[in-house]
Amino acid sequence: MDTVFVGVPYSEKVTIFVLADTTVVAPVVPYPTANARIDSVKITNWNNPSSLNLPSGLQSECNPAGCVFPGNSLGCIAVTGTVTNVEDTGSYLISASIVYYFTITNTVLSGYNYNVSGIIHPFTIEVKQAAEDSTITGAEKMMLSNIAVYPNPSNNIFHFKIEHDNTGQLLLQVFNAQGVEVFQQQEVNTVNNSTIVWNASELPSGIYFYVLHRDNKIERGKLLINK
């Protein structure tokens, strides 16, 4: 389950890996199973937030844009945005409609085109109110975290100052508004504070999102490149 706080920018990306081939239940007896080449997998409703059961304020996108993932390929689905209405708090089971397209490659059915439809639930979103004693100032600080980003907005360089009490691993990722990862850096904590520098000089102006993984927790925020 992923947590979204009212009034706090949110970004989540799920990587899609489509296999090259598989074994499927054959559409014609007496062949109970058959080897098949996966031509593509399509998520038919990912660009329709209401049919996904997304809370108001969140948008969904695919990469590739048409939500068609060819066999033997990598892609991603993303959810971004900000929930602003406290009445939208609650649990949301994300429901994606998916179609698998196959071509049978063995038995007398070889060359037969076949598809299977179904529903998948990539994750659940829990929308909560921000704690009354937390301080959230734009994108600089996330609730219950000790991360500061400066300058923000910036035209090229961002500094991520991360305070922590114990050793362990940090993973910082930055995504654009389409959910595509544009920066990643992993560090092993050996001191109380860490500073990660991101050079965004080659990226266009716009809104970006950072995700910090540490101590089995995920913290998020919004960045603005302004050139």
N, C-alpha and C positions, 0 to 999 in steps of 0.2 A: 504494500500500500504506500502511495506517495502522498505527502502532505502539502497542501496549498494554503497559505495564510491570506486572509482578506486584506487587500491593499498592498500586497507584496508581489513584485514581478516573479513569474514562474516560467521555467523552461525545462522540458524533459524530452529526451530523445531515446528511441528504442531502435537498435540495429536489427535489420532484417537480413538473414542469410538464407538464400534459396539454394537448395541442393541441385545437383546436375541430374540425378536420377533417383528412383525409388521403386518400391514394390507396392502395388495398389490392388484393391479388390477388383477383379475383372468384371466388366459390365455384362458379359455373356457367359452363361454356363456352356460347357462343363469346366471352364477354367476358373478355379477359385481365386487365383492370384496371377499377376502378370508383371513383368518388368516394364518400367515406363520411363521415358525421358520427360523431365519437367520443362515444359515450354515457358511457362510464366505463372506467376501468382499475382492476383489483382485484389486490392482492397477497394471495394466498390463504394464505400460510404465515408472514407477517411476525410474527404474535403467537405463533409457536411456535419458540422459540430453538433447540431441538434440530434441527428440520428445516432451519433456516437455516445450520446448521454453526457456530453461535456457540460460543466457548469457555465453560466453566462460569464463572458469576459475572456474565455479561453478559446484559442483558435488552433486548428489542426492543419498540418501540412505533410506532404510526402516528398521524398527524394529517391527516385525520379518523380517529377511533378504529377504525372498521370496516375501514380500509385500502382503502376504495373512493374513488377520486379521479374526480370528474365531469369531463367534457370541458370544456376551456377554464378550467382551475382550477389553483391552486397548493396544494401540500401538502408534507408531509415524512415521512420515516422516520427513526427515531432508534435508536441503540444506546447504552446507559448501563450503569454498574455497575463492579465491581472484580473482577479475576481474582486469586484468593488462593492458588491451588495452583501451585507451580513446575513440577509435572508437566504442566501445560497449556501450556507454552511450545511455540511452533511457528507454522506458517503456516495460516490458515483462510480458504478461499475462500468468501465468503458467497453462498449460492444462494437466490434468491427466485423463487417460482412466481408467474407473472403471467398475467392473462387480460384481453384487450382486447375491449371490446364496441362494435360498430359498427352503424350503420344506413345502408344504401346509399342514396345520394341522386340517382343518375342512372341511365340506361339503363332497360330494362324491369324491372330488379331493384329499382327504387326502392321504399323502405320495407322491404326485406328485412333482417332482423336477422342479424347475423353476429358470430362471436367467434373469436379466435385465442389459443391458449395457448402459453406458452413459459417458459424459464428465463432470468433475468438475474443478473448478478453485479455488484452496485453497488460493491463494494470488497473488498479483501483485508485481513485483520487479521493482523498479526505480533505474537505475544505473546513478550515478552522478560523476562528477569530484570533487576531494577534493578542498576546498577553497584555493586560493593561499596564504592567510595569516595564514593558519593553520599549525601546526607543528605536524607531526606524526612520532614518533620514535619507530619502531618495534611494539611490543605489549604493551609498557608501557602506551601510551596515545592514546585515540581516539579523532578524530576531534570534536571540539566544546564541549568537555567534560572536567571535572576537576577531573579525576580519574587517579591515579598512582598505578602501580602494581610493587612490589619489594619483593625479587629479582625475576628476570624473564630473563633467565631460573632459575629454582630452583629444588633442589632434594627432597624437602618435603614441606616447609612452604612458602605460598604466603601471602603478606599483600596487601590489597586493601584500599588505602587511598582516601576517597571521600570528596571533598569540595562542600559545598552547602550553599545557602543564606537563605533558609527558612525551616520550619519544614514540615514534611510529611513522607511518607513511602518509604523505599528502599527495593528492592528485587534483590538479587544477585544470579544468577544461573551459574553453570559451566557444560559444556557438553564435552563428548569425541568426537573423530572424527567421530563416528557413530551416533551422535546426541542423545546419551543417557545421561540423567542428572545424574551427579555424586556428585553434591553439590548444596545446596540451603540454603540461610539465608535471613530472612526478619527482618528489623529494622525500628523503628520509630525515625526520626531525631528530636533531641532536642537541638543540638549544631551545630556550623558551620562546623565541620569536623567529619567524621566517619571513623573508621578503622575496616575492617572485616578481620579476619585471617582464612585462609583455610589450613588445614593440609592434604596434598596429599600423605603422606608417604605410604599409602597402595595401591596406584595406580601405574600402570606401566609407564615407560617412553613413551613419545609421545607428540603430539600436542593436546591441549584442547582449548576450547573457552569459554569466559565468556560473560554473558549478564546482564547488569544492567538496571533495570526498576526504573525510578524516574521521578516525575513531568510530567507524561504522555509522557515521552521520553524513548527511548531504546538506549543504548550505548553498543558497542561490542568490543572485543579484543581477541588476541590470547595469549595463555600461553604455555610454553614449560617445561615439566617435564623431567629432564635429570639426571639419576641416574648412 
